[in-house]
């Protein structure tokens, strides 16, 4: 889970994930066009996202396609966000019931 937090901490990597959410299965060249950094820089960020299992790749001929893997983000949500949101949701539900 630490690798996921480290990967999500960088705004460029979050933007890469947003681009893959918008259009999944993109090549390095397609992703590179959307950034003002070198190809090597984009590759470096993608590698960190792959190590955190946030991006998975698949070869299609000579191309390497990059796909968003939302499972690690969901696990972070389930572990951290949902347990803190539950008391608020329960309180709002209780308030609704009392008002009715």
Order of alpha helices (4+ residues) and beta strands (2+ residues): alpha-alpha-alpha-alpha-beta-beta-alpha-alpha
